Amino acid sequence: MIGKSQDTCMKKSIFLLLALNLFFITAFVIITWKNIYFADSKAISIANHTLNVLLELSVLNAALLVAGSLYWRSAKVVLVSIFSIYFLIFIAQAASIGISGSPLVLAALYNINEIALLINRQTLTAGLLTAALFFLLLYFLAHNVFPGKLAIIYLCVLAIAYPLALKYKHSNAFERYTEQAEQHQYSSPASPFRNFFTVAKLYLLERETDDVNQPSQEDLEVADRFNLAVNPDSYYPFLKKRIYDQELETTTPKALDKPNVIVFFVESLSARLLGSYGNSYEGLTPNIDAFAQSSTVVSGYYNHTTPTMPSLFGQHCSLYPLITGKQMKGKNNLIAKLGTKCYPQFFREAGYETIYFSHTKPGKWHMSQNLKLWGYEKRYFWQNLLNSFLGKEKLGLDFSGVSDHQMMRSITEFMKKHTREKPFLLGVSTIETHVGFKLSKDGIKYAEGKNSVLNMTHSFDHAFGLFWKYFKHSKYAHNTVIVLTGDHAPYKSREYVEVAGKNWKTSVFDEMSLIIYDPVHLLPNAKYINATSVDLAPTILQLANINPIQENAFLGRALFDSRPFDAAFGISPYPDYKVFFRTGKRLVNEVPSRIRNKADRKTILSLHRILKYSEYLRNRGRLYPAYD
């Protein structure tokens, strides 16, 4: 029989549990209601999130009540300890939602270098004061010196005060940053603790280092089926003697040997957004569609990885980088010791001037350092572009850099001023079509402007039209190759889901735009092929007539070469993202752990081992012989 003191203790414990439950649910609902980004309707999403919080708290409640009934003297100690841990996780998730609109996700850990933007008097005061008051309350309750009714009032006030404090925490600089922040990290319905646990597990899992063994015969057979040439008996197993096999037929016998080349890496430019690929939104991309009529439209071309920095690395160097953006910067930059040659380096050796225009600042993801490693002699960033070509006008995107219109005007001004006799390779990165961004000051809305993805796509098209209008009547129209493609496929967002079409599969892999204007060669108007953006580097060298008989460690194959096997694949460095492979018309696009077909699982595992093997060799200087 339970004694009176034990019964009183149990009642107080239950009372405290209810009060704590009320605190967490109230605070979570208030924070998410105004701040979180959802793919579903707000009401459904809030209900799903709240239900998961209730389920999580129910499990905690049950565990604590059982512990209390068996060890009633220790009930409050257990309760205080567990809820202290839970509160620390909760406050971290609540702060993340209040700041970025999403619970803590894996990508947030890769941007930890931006933490200084969050450390200010407002954030420190809100967080530390809330934590101090919460733990003080737990201490008083554990020692029976805080009246029960007052405890509930106290927790309710705290539950409301904390999200209100978060609302006013931003410094002006961080507000501008978050306005243009990556908002594609949509939160699936889950409790704060579950989200935190999943992210922590993935982050630690990514840091595990597996032994890299020489590929098995089965692995080599899979590599061969996906057009990867591997010679395990060589000291340089991925080294090839030719960049491409087929020299393209020229328009005239006197066609230029060294055409200028411009490559546009447009942020998230999916094929399904363009009229030339069948998009049904009338007048969405009229300028790109006009450009496509004079060009080759490549279909069946997918991104080989994601996000931007690994994608750009892979497209320039024809590698599948199994490293994330956070590993491509700073003192421990994993590509600082490149270990191979990228296509701009081949251009430089062929006598080209190599230039890159980037929308961002040079230190972002150490872009300047990485672009130099890839072979770009001259690198223009936001301030350089404004000062050199736009009369020192203000940034169109504030914290994120130059707008797409500013970028295109910079390119046309550069081309008007360019007088050097050397042919040039110009790489261009834009940003305004990033999922979640708002229109720049000079942006152009589509129709009534109800969908941000359509607005951004239409605005980029308008900006590209400025360049194309100048180009087609310029001195460059007959001696310059233009490649228009994306850095990777778009991420999921509510706005993108609305316009992507019924056949879109939620994934970071999708068919990419690739449109090639080539006045030098006889190319078809359209080309269908199973390929990925890892094939871009040898293709650009093929279009520029660069000497093909050169050693290289490209994993991709030029798009205008014959392909022994009709297959392609893509793998992301993020462990929780999907992979894809396509053979003929068959497509597998899934998270590796959810692939049920044994043969498909074996295929993905073999491809992953091959890529780990290539990364292992690159880090040891065994992809390509050392050169000055």
Secondary structure as a PSIPRED ss2 file (coil, helix, strand):
# PSIPRED VFORMAT (PSIPRED V4.0)

   1 M C   1.000  0.000  0.000
   2 I C   1.000  0.000  0.000
   3 G C   1.000  0.000  0.000
   4 K H   0.000  1.000  0.000
   5 S H   0.000  1.000  0.000
   6 Q H   0.000  1.000  0.000
   7 D H   0.000  1.000  0.000
   8 T H   0.000  1.000  0.000
   9 C H   0.000  1.000  0.000
  10 M H   0.000  1.000  0.000
  11 K H   0.000  1.000  0.000
  12 K H   0.000  1.000  0.000
  13 S H   0.000  1.000  0.000
  14 I H   0.000  1.000  0.000
  15 F H   0.000  1.000  0.000
  16 L H   0.000  1.000  0.000
  17 L H   0.000  1.000  0.000
  18 L H   0.000  1.000  0.000
  19 A H   0.000  1.000  0.000
  20 L H   0.000  1.000  0.000
  21 N H   0.000  1.000  0.000
  22 L H   0.000  1.000  0.000
  23 F H   0.000  1.000  0.000
  24 F H   0.000  1.000  0.000
  25 I H   0.000  1.000  0.000
  26 T H   0.000  1.000  0.000
  27 A H   0.000  1.000  0.000
  28 F H   0.000  1.000  0.000
  29 V H   0.000  1.000  0.000
  30 I H   0.000  1.000  0.000
  31 I H   0.000  1.000  0.000
  32 T H   0.000  1.000  0.000
  33 W H   0.000  1.000  0.000
  34 K H   0.000  1.000  0.000
  35 N H   0.000  1.000  0.000
  36 I C   1.000  0.000  0.000
  37 Y C   1.000  0.000  0.000
  38 F C   1.000  0.000  0.000
  39 A C   1.000  0.000  0.000
  40 D C   1.000  0.000  0.000
  41 S C   1.000  0.000  0.000
  42 K H   0.000  1.000  0.000
  43 A H   0.000  1.000  0.000
  44 I H   0.000  1.000  0.000
  45 S H   0.000  1.000  0.000
  46 I H   0.000  1.000  0.000
  47 A H   0.000  1.000  0.000
  48 N H   0.000  1.000  0.000
  49 H H   0.000  1.000  0.000
  50 T H   0.000  1.000  0.000
  51 L H   0.000  1.000  0.000
  52 N H   0.000  1.000  0.000
  53 V H   0.000  1.000  0.000
  54 L H   0.000  1.000  0.000
  55 L H   0.000  1.000  0.000
  56 E H   0.000  1.000  0.000
  57 L H   0.000  1.000  0.000
  58 S H   0.000  1.000  0.000
  59 V H   0.000  1.000  0.000
  60 L H   0.000  1.000  0.000
  61 N H   0.000  1.000  0.000
  62 A H   0.000  1.000  0.000
  63 A H   0.000  1.000  0.000
  64 L H   0.000  1.000  0.000
  65 L H   0.000  1.000  0.000
  66 V H   0.000  1.000  0.000
  67 A H   0.000  1.000  0.000
  68 G H   0.000  1.000  0.000
  69 S H   0.000  1.000  0.000
  70 L H   0.000  1.000  0.000
  71 Y C   1.000  0.000  0.000
  72 W H   0.000  1.000  0.000
  73 R H   0.000  1.000  0.000
  74 S H   0.000  1.000  0.000
  75 A H   0.000  1.000  0.000
  76 K H   0.000  1.000  0.000
  77 V H   0.000  1.000  0.000
  78 V H   0.000  1.000  0.000
  79 L H   0.000  1.000  0.000
  80 V H   0.000  1.000  0.000
  81 S H   0.000  1.000  0.000
  82 I H   0.000  1.000  0.000
  83 F H   0.000  1.000  0.000
  84 S H   0.000  1.000  0.000
  85 I H   0.000  1.000  0.000
  86 Y H   0.000  1.000  0.000
  87 F H   0.000  1.000  0.000
  88 L H   0.000  1.000  0.000
  89 I H   0.000  1.000  0.000
  90 F H   0.000  1.000  0.000
  91 I H   0.000  1.000  0.000
  92 A H   0.000  1.000  0.000
  93 Q H   0.000  1.000  0.000
  94 A H   0.000  1.000  0.000
  95 A H   0.000  1.000  0.000
  96 S H   0.000  1.000  0.000
  97 I H   0.000  1.000  0.000
  98 G H   0.000  1.000  0.000
  99 I H   0.000  1.000  0.000
 100 S H   0.000  1.000  0.000
 101 G C   1.000  0.000  0.000
 102 S C   1.000  0.000  0.000
 103 P C   1.000  0.000  0.000
 104 L C   1.000  0.000  0.000
 105 V C   1.000  0.000  0.000
 106 L H   0.000  1.000  0.000
 107 A H   0.000  1.000  0.000
 108 A H   0.000  1.000  0.000
 109 L H   0.000  1.000  0.000
 110 Y C   1.000  0.000  0.000
 111 N C   1.000  0.000  0.000
 112 I H   0.000  1.000  0.000
 113 N H   0.000  1.000  0.000
 114 E H   0.000  1.000  0.000
 115 I H   0.000  1.000  0.000
 116 A H   0.000  1.000  0.000
 117 L H   0.000  1.000  0.000
 118 L C   1.000  0.000  0.000
 119 I C   1.000  0.000  0.000
 120 N C   1.000  0.000  0.000
 121 R H   0.000  1.000  0.000
 122 Q H   0.000  1.000  0.000
 123 T H   0.000  1.000  0.000
 124 L H   0.000  1.000  0.000
 125 T H   0.000  1.000  0.000
 126 A H   0.000  1.000  0.000
 127 G H   0.000  1.000  0.000
 128 L H   0.000  1.000  0.000
 129 L H   0.000  1.000  0.000
 130 T H   0.000  1.000  0.000
 131 A H   0.000  1.000  0.000
 132 A H   0.000  1.000  0.000
 133 L H   0.000  1.000  0.000
 134 F H   0.000  1.000  0.000
 135 F H   0.000  1.000  0.000
 136 L H   0.000  1.000  0.000
 137 L H   0.000  1.000  0.000
 138 L H   0.000  1.000  0.000
 139 Y H   0.000  1.000  0.000
 140 F H   0.000  1.000  0.000
 141 L H   0.000  1.000  0.000
 142 A H   0.000  1.000  0.000
 143 H C   1.000  0.000  0.000
 144 N C   1.000  0.000  0.000
 145 V C   1.000  0.000  0.000
 146 F C   1.000  0.000  0.000
 147 P C   1.000  0.000  0.000
 148 G H   0.000  1.000  0.000
 149 K H   0.000  1.000  0.000
 150 L H   0.000  1.000  0.000
 151 A H   0.000  1.000  0.000
 152 I H   0.000  1.000  0.000
 153 I H   0.000  1.000  0.000
 154 Y H   0.000  1.000  0.000
 155 L H   0.000  1.000  0.000
 156 C H   0.000  1.000  0.000
 157 V H   0.000  1.000  0.000
 158 L H   0.000  1.000  0.000
 159 A H   0.000  1.000  0.000
 160 I H   0.000  1.000  0.000
 161 A H   0.000  1.000  0.000
 162 Y H   0.000  1.000  0.000
 163 P H   0.000  1.000  0.000
 164 L H   0.000  1.000  0.000
 165 A H   0.000  1.000  0.000
 166 L H   0.000  1.000  0.000
 167 K H   0.000  1.000  0.000
 168 Y C   1.000  0.000  0.000
 169 K C   1.000  0.000  0.000
 170 H C   1.000  0.000  0.000
 171 S C   1.000  0.000  0.000
 172 N H   0.000  1.000  0.000
 173 A H   0.000  1.000  0.000
 174 F H   0.000  1.000  0.000
 175 E H   0.000  1.000  0.000
 176 R H   0.000  1.000  0.000
 177 Y H   0.000  1.000  0.000
 178 T H   0.000  1.000  0.000
 179 E H   0.000  1.000  0.000
 180 Q C   1.000  0.000  0.000
 181 A C   1.000  0.000  0.000
 182 E C   1.000  0.000  0.000
 183 Q C   1.000  0.000  0.000
 184 H C   1.000  0.000  0.000
 185 Q C   1.000  0.000  0.000
 186 Y C   1.000  0.000  0.000
 187 S C   1.000  0.000  0.000
 188 S C   1.000  0.000  0.000
 189 P C   1.000  0.000  0.000
 190 A C   1.000  0.000  0.000
 191 S C   1.000  0.000  0.000
 192 P H   0.000  1.000  0.000
 193 F H   0.000  1.000  0.000
 194 R H   0.000  1.000  0.000
 195 N H   0.000  1.000  0.000
 196 F H   0.000  1.000  0.000
 197 F H   0.000  1.000  0.000
 198 T H   0.000  1.000  0.000
 199 V H   0.000  1.000  0.000
 200 A H   0.000  1.000  0.000
 201 K H   0.000  1.000  0.000
 202 L H   0.000  1.000  0.000
 203 Y H   0.000  1.000  0.000
 204 L H   0.000  1.000  0.000
 205 L H   0.000  1.000  0.000
 206 E H   0.000  1.000  0.000
 207 R C   1.000  0.000  0.000
 208 E C   1.000  0.000  0.000
 209 T C   1.000  0.000  0.000
 210 D C   1.000  0.000  0.000
 211 D C   1.000  0.000  0.000
 212 V C   1.000  0.000  0.000
 213 N C   1.000  0.000  0.000
 214 Q C   1.000  0.000  0.000
 215 P C   1.000  0.000  0.000
 216 S C   1.000  0.000  0.000
 217 Q H   0.000  1.000  0.000
 218 E H   0.000  1.000  0.000
 219 D H   0.000  1.000  0.000
 220 L H   0.000  1.000  0.000
 221 E H   0.000  1.000  0.000
 222 V H   0.000  1.000  0.000
 223 A H   0.000  1.000  0.000
 224 D H   0.000  1.000  0.000
 225 R H   0.000  1.000  0.000
 226 F C   1.000  0.000  0.000
 227 N C   1.000  0.000  0.000
 228 L C   1.000  0.000  0.000
 229 A C   1.000  0.000  0.000
 230 V C   1.000  0.000  0.000
 231 N C   1.000  0.000  0.000
 232 P C   1.000  0.000  0.000
 233 D C   1.000  0.000  0.000
 234 S C   1.000  0.000  0.000
 235 Y C   1.000  0.000  0.000
 236 Y C   1.000  0.000  0.000
 237 P C   1.000  0.000  0.000
 238 F C   1.000  0.000  0.000
 239 L C   1.000  0.000  0.000
 240 K E   0.000  0.000  1.000
 241 K C   1.000  0.000  0.000
 242 R C   1.000  0.000  0.000
 243 I C   1.000  0.000  0.000
 244 Y C   1.000  0.000  0.000
 245 D C   1.000  0.000  0.000
 246 Q C   1.000  0.000  0.000
 247 E C   1.000  0.000  0.000
 248 L C   1.000  0.000  0.000
 249 E C   1.000  0.000  0.000
 250 T E   0.000  0.000  1.000
 251 T C   1.000  0.000  0.000
 252 T C   1.000  0.000  0.000
 253 P C   1.000  0.000  0.000
 254 K C   1.000  0.000  0.000
 255 A C   1.000  0.000  0.000
 256 L C   1.000  0.000  0.000
 257 D C   1.000  0.000  0.000
 258 K C   1.000  0.000  0.000
 259 P C   1.000  0.000  0.000
 260 N E   0.000  0.000  1.000
 261 V E   0.000  0.000  1.000
 262 I E   0.000  0.000  1.000
 263 V E   0.000  0.000  1.000
 264 F E   0.000  0.000  1.000
 265 F E   0.000  0.000  1.000
 266 V E   0.000  0.000  1.000
 267 E C   1.000  0.000  0.000
 268 S C   1.000  0.000  0.000
 269 L C   1.000  0.000  0.000
 270 S E   0.000  0.000  1.000
 271 A H   0.000  1.000  0.000
 272 R H   0.000  1.000  0.000
 273 L H   0.000  1.000  0.000
 274 L C   1.000  0.000  0.000
 275 G H   0.000  1.000  0.000
 276 S H   0.000  1.000  0.000
 277 Y H   0.000  1.000  0.000
 278 G C   1.000  0.000  0.000
 279 N C   1.000  0.000  0.000
 280 S C   1.000  0.000  0.000
 281 Y C   1.000  0.000  0.000
 282 E C   1.000  0.000  0.000
 283 G C   1.000  0.000  0.000
 284 L C   1.000  0.000  0.000
 285 T C   1.000  0.000  0.000
 286 P H   0.000  1.000  0.000
 287 N H   0.000  1.000  0.000
 288 I H   0.000  1.000  0.000
 289 D H   0.000  1.000  0.000
 290 A H   0.000  1.000  0.000
 291 F H   0.000  1.000  0.000
 292 A H   0.000  1.000  0.000
 293 Q H   0.000  1.000  0.000
 294 S C   1.000  0.000  0.000
 295 S C   1.000  0.000  0.000
 296 T E   0.000  0.000  1.000
 297 V E   0.000  0.000  1.000
 298 V E   0.000  0.000  1.000
 299 S E   0.000  0.000  1.000
 300 G E   0.000  0.000  1.000
 301 Y E   0.000  0.000  1.000
 302 Y E   0.000  0.000  1.000
 303 N C   1.000  0.000  0.000
 304 H C   1.000  0.000  0.000
 305 T C   1.000  0.000  0.000
 306 T C   1.000  0.000  0.000
 307 P C   1.000  0.000  0.000
 308 T H   0.000  1.000  0.000
 309 M H   0.000  1.000  0.000
 310 P H   0.000  1.000  0.000
 311 S H   0.000  1.000  0.000
 312 L H   0.000  1.000  0.000
 313 F H   0.000  1.000  0.000
 314 G H   0.000  1.000  0.000
 315 Q H   0.000  1.000  0.000
 316 H H   0.000  1.000  0.000
 317 C H   0.000  1.000  0.000
 318 S C   1.000  0.000  0.000
 319 L C   1.000  0.000  0.000
 320 Y C   1.000  0.000  0.000
 321 P C   1.000  0.000  0.000
 322 L C   1.000  0.000  0.000
 323 I C   1.000  0.000  0.000
 324 T C   1.000  0.000  0.000
 325 G H   0.000  1.000  0.000
 326 K H   0.000  1.000  0.000
 327 Q H   0.000  1.000  0.000
 328 M C   1.000  0.000  0.000
 329 K C   1.000  0.000  0.000
 330 G C   1.000  0.000  0.000
 331 K C   1.000  0.000  0.000
 332 N C   1.000  0.000  0.000
 333 N C   1.000  0.000  0.000
 334 L C   1.000  0.000  0.000
 335 I C   1.000  0.000  0.000
 336 A C   1.000  0.000  0.000
 337 K C   1.000  0.000  0.000
 338 L C   1.000  0.000  0.000
 339 G C   1.000  0.000  0.000
 340 T C   1.000  0.000  0.000
 341 K C   1.000  0.000  0.000
 342 C C   1.000  0.000  0.000
 343 Y H   0.000  1.000  0.000
 344 P H   0.000  1.000  0.000
 345 Q H   0.000  1.000  0.000
 346 F H   0.000  1.000  0.000
 347 F H   0.000  1.000  0.000
 348 R H   0.000  1.000  0.000
 349 E H   0.000  1.000  0.000
 350 A C   1.000  0.000  0.000
 351 G C   1.000  0.000  0.000
 352 Y C   1.000  0.000  0.000
 353 E E   0.000  0.000  1.000
 354 T E   0.000  0.000  1.000
 355 I E   0.000  0.000  1.000
 356 Y E   0.000  0.000  1.000
 357 F E   0.000  0.000  1.000
 358 S E   0.000  0.000  1.000
 359 H C   1.000  0.000  0.000
 360 T C   1.000  0.000  0.000
 361 K C   1.000  0.000  0.000
 362 P C   1.000  0.000  0.000
 363 G C   1.000  0.000  0.000
 364 K H   0.000  1.000  0.000
 365 W H   0.000  1.000  0.000
 366 H H   0.000  1.000  0.000
 367 M H   0.000  1.000  0.000
 368 S H   0.000  1.000  0.000
 369 Q H   0.000  1.000  0.000
 370 N H   0.000  1.000  0.000
 371 L H   0.000  1.000  0.000
 372 K H   0.000  1.000  0.000
 373 L H   0.000  1.000  0.000
 374 W H   0.000  1.000  0.000
 375 G C   1.000  0.000  0.000
 376 Y C   1.000  0.000  0.000
 377 E C   1.000  0.000  0.000
 378 K E   0.000  0.000  1.000
 379 R E   0.000  0.000  1.000
 380 Y E   0.000  0.000  1.000
 381 F C   1.000  0.000  0.000
 382 W H   0.000  1.000  0.000
 383 Q H   0.000  1.000  0.000
 384 N H   0.000  1.000  0.000
 385 L H   0.000  1.000  0.000
 386 L H   0.000  1.000  0.000
 387 N H   0.000  1.000  0.000
 388 S H   0.000  1.000  0.000
 389 F H   0.000  1.000  0.000
 390 L C   1.000  0.000  0.000
 391 G C   1.000  0.000  0.000
 392 K C   1.000  0.000  0.000
 393 E C   1.000  0.000  0.000
 394 K C   1.000  0.000  0.000
 395 L C   1.000  0.000  0.000
 396 G C   1.000  0.000  0.000
 397 L C   1.000  0.000  0.000
 398 D H   0.000  1.000  0.000
 399 F H   0.000  1.000  0.000
 400 S H   0.000  1.000  0.000
 401 G C   1.000  0.000  0.000
 402 V C   1.000  0.000  0.000
 403 S C   1.000  0.000  0.000
 404 D H   0.000  1.000  0.000
 405 H H   0.000  1.000  0.000
 406 Q H   0.000  1.000  0.000
 407 M H   0.000  1.000  0.000
 408 M H   0.000  1.000  0.000
 409 R H   0.000  1.000  0.000
 410 S H   0.000  1.000  0.000
 411 I H   0.000  1.000  0.000
 412 T H   0.000  1.000  0.000
 413 E H   0.000  1.000  0.000
 414 F H   0.000  1.000  0.000
 415 M H   0.000  1.000  0.000
 416 K H   0.000  1.000  0.000
 417 K H   0.000  1.000  0.000
 418 H C   1.000  0.000  0.000
 419 T C   1.000  0.000  0.000
 420 R C   1.000  0.000  0.000
 421 E C   1.000  0.000  0.000
 422 K C   1.000  0.000  0.000
 423 P C   1.000  0.000  0.000
 424 F E   0.000  0.000  1.000
 425 L E   0.000  0.000  1.000
 426 L E   0.000  0.000  1.000
 427 G E   0.000  0.000  1.000
 428 V E   0.000  0.000  1.000
 429 S E   0.000  0.000  1.000
 430 T C   1.000  0.000  0.000
 431 I C   1.000  0.000  0.000
 432 E C   1.000  0.000  0.000
 433 T C   1.000  0.000  0.000
 434 H C   1.000  0.000  0.000
 435 V C   1.000  0.000  0.000
 436 G C   1.000  0.000  0.000
 437 F C   1.000  0.000  0.000
 438 K C   1.000  0.000  0.000
 439 L C   1.000  0.000  0.000
 440 S C   1.000  0.000  0.000
 441 K C   1.000  0.000  0.000
 442 D C   1.000  0.000  0.000
 443 G C   1.000  0.000  0.000
 444 I C   1.000  0.000  0.000
 445 K C   1.000  0.000  0.000
 446 Y C   1.000  0.000  0.000
 447 A C   1.000  0.000  0.000
 448 E C   1.000  0.000  0.000
 449 G C   1.000  0.000  0.000
 450 K C   1.000  0.000  0.000
 451 N C   1.000  0.000  0.000
 452 S H   0.000  1.000  0.000
 453 V H   0.000  1.000  0.000
 454 L H   0.000  1.000  0.000
 455 N H   0.000  1.000  0.000
 456 M H   0.000  1.000  0.000
 457 T H   0.000  1.000  0.000
 458 H H   0.000  1.000  0.000
 459 S H   0.000  1.000  0.000
 460 F H   0.000  1.000  0.000
 461 D H   0.000  1.000  0.000
 462 H H   0.000  1.000  0.000
 463 A H   0.000  1.000  0.000
 464 F H   0.000  1.000  0.000
 465 G H   0.000  1.000  0.000
 466 L H   0.000  1.000  0.000
 467 F H   0.000  1.000  0.000
 468 W H   0.000  1.000  0.000
 469 K H   0.000  1.000  0.000
 470 Y H   0.000  1.000  0.000
 471 F H   0.000  1.000  0.000
 472 K C   1.000  0.000  0.000
 473 H C   1.000  0.000  0.000
 474 S C   1.000  0.000  0.000
 475 K C   1.000  0.000  0.000
 476 Y C   1.000  0.000  0.000
 477 A C   1.000  0.000  0.000
 478 H C   1.000  0.000  0.000
 479 N C   1.000  0.000  0.000
 480 T E   0.000  0.000  1.000
 481 V E   0.000  0.000  1.000
 482 I E   0.000  0.000  1.000
 483 V E   0.000  0.000  1.000
 484 L E   0.000  0.000  1.000
 485 T E   0.000  0.000  1.000
 486 G E   0.000  0.000  1.000
 487 D C   1.000  0.000  0.000
 488 H C   1.000  0.000  0.000
 489 A C   1.000  0.000  0.000
 490 P C   1.000  0.000  0.000
 491 Y C   1.000  0.000  0.000
 492 K C   1.000  0.000  0.000
 493 S C   1.000  0.000  0.000
 494 R H   0.000  1.000  0.000
 495 E H   0.000  1.000  0.000
 496 Y H   0.000  1.000  0.000
 497 V H   0.000  1.000  0.000
 498 E H   0.000  1.000  0.000
 499 V H   0.000  1.000  0.000
 500 A H   0.000  1.000  0.000
 501 G C   1.000  0.000  0.000
 502 K C   1.000  0.000  0.000
 503 N C   1.000  0.000  0.000
 504 W C   1.000  0.000  0.000
 505 K C   1.000  0.000  0.000
 506 T C   1.000  0.000  0.000
 507 S C   1.000  0.000  0.000
 508 V C   1.000  0.000  0.000
 509 F C   1.000  0.000  0.000
 510 D C   1.000  0.000  0.000
 511 E E   0.000  0.000  1.000
 512 M E   0.000  0.000  1.000
 513 S C   1.000  0.000  0.000
 514 L E   0.000  0.000  1.000
 515 I E   0.000  0.000  1.000
 516 I E   0.000  0.000  1.000
 517 Y E   0.000  0.000  1.000
 518 D C   1.000  0.000  0.000
 519 P C   1.000  0.000  0.000
 520 V C   1.000  0.000  0.000
 521 H E   0.000  0.000  1.000
 522 L C   1.000  0.000  0.000
 523 L C   1.000  0.000  0.000
 524 P C   1.000  0.000  0.000
 525 N C   1.000  0.000  0.000
 526 A E   0.000  0.000  1.000
 527 K E   0.000  0.000  1.000
 528 Y E   0.000  0.000  1.000
 529 I E   0.000  0.000  1.000
 530 N E   0.000  0.000  1.000
 531 A E   0.000  0.000  1.000
 532 T E   0.000  0.000  1.000
 533 S H   0.000  1.000  0.000
 534 V H   0.000  1.000  0.000
 535 D H   0.000  1.000  0.000
 536 L H   0.000  1.000  0.000
 537 A H   0.000  1.000  0.000
 538 P H   0.000  1.000  0.000
 539 T H   0.000  1.000  0.000
 540 I H   0.000  1.000  0.000
 541 L H   0.000  1.000  0.000
 542 Q H   0.000  1.000  0.000
 543 L H   0.000  1.000  0.000
 544 A C   1.000  0.000  0.000
 545 N C   1.000  0.000  0.000
 546 I C   1.000  0.000  0.000
 547 N C   1.000  0.000  0.000
 548 P C   1.000  0.000  0.000
 549 I C   1.000  0.000  0.000
 550 Q C   1.000  0.000  0.000
 551 E C   1.000  0.000  0.000
 552 N E   0.000  0.000  1.000
 553 A C   1.000  0.000  0.000
 554 F C   1.000  0.000  0.000
 555 L C   1.000  0.000  0.000
 556 G C   1.000  0.000  0.000
 557 R C   1.000  0.000  0.000
 558 A C   1.000  0.000  0.000
 559 L C   1.000  0.000  0.000
 560 F C   1.000  0.000  0.000
 561 D C   1.000  0.000  0.000
 562 S C   1.000  0.000  0.000
 563 R C   1.000  0.000  0.000
 564 P C   1.000  0.000  0.000
 565 F C   1.000  0.000  0.000
 566 D C   1.000  0.000  0.000
 567 A E   0.000  0.000  1.000
 568 A E   0.000  0.000  1.000
 569 F E   0.000  0.000  1.000
 570 G E   0.000  0.000  1.000
 571 I C   1.000  0.000  0.000
 572 S C   1.000  0.000  0.000
 573 P C   1.000  0.000  0.000
 574 Y C   1.000  0.000  0.000
 575 P C   1.000  0.000  0.000
 576 D C   1.000  0.000  0.000
 577 Y C   1.000  0.000  0.000
 578 K C   1.000  0.000  0.000
 579 V E   0.000  0.000  1.000
 580 F E   0.000  0.000  1.000
 581 F E   0.000  0.000  1.000
 582 R E   0.000  0.000  1.000
 583 T E   0.000  0.000  1.000
 584 G C   1.000  0.000  0.000
 585 K C   1.000  0.000  0.000
 586 R E   0.000  0.000  1.000
 587 L E   0.000  0.000  1.000
 588 V E   0.000  0.000  1.000
 589 N E   0.000  0.000  1.000
 590 E E   0.000  0.000  1.000
 591 V C   1.000  0.000  0.000
 592 P H   0.000  1.000  0.000
 593 S H   0.000  1.000  0.000
 594 R H   0.000  1.000  0.000
 595 I C   1.000  0.000  0.000
 596 R C   1.000  0.000  0.000
 597 N C   1.000  0.000  0.000
 598 K H   0.000  1.000  0.000
 599 A H   0.000  1.000  0.000
 600 D H   0.000  1.000  0.000
 601 R H   0.000  1.000  0.000
 602 K H   0.000  1.000  0.000
 603 T H   0.000  1.000  0.000
 604 I H   0.000  1.000  0.000
 605 L H   0.000  1.000  0.000
 606 S H   0.000  1.000  0.000
 607 L H   0.000  1.000  0.000
 608 H H   0.000  1.000  0.000
 609 R H   0.000  1.000  0.000
 610 I H   0.000  1.000  0.000
 611 L H   0.000  1.000  0.000
 612 K H   0.000  1.000  0.000
 613 Y H   0.000  1.000  0.000
 614 S H   0.000  1.000  0.000
 615 E H   0.000  1.000  0.000
 616 Y H   0.000  1.000  0.000
 617 L H   0.000  1.000  0.000
 618 R H   0.000  1.000  0.000
 619 N H   0.000  1.000  0.000
 620 R C   1.000  0.000  0.000
 621 G C   1.000  0.000  0.000
 622 R C   1.000  0.000  0.000
 623 L C   1.000  0.000  0.000
 624 Y C   1.000  0.000  0.000
 625 P C   1.000  0.000  0.000
 626 A C   1.000  0.000  0.000
 627 Y C   1.000  0.000  0.000
 628 D C   1.000  0.000  0.000
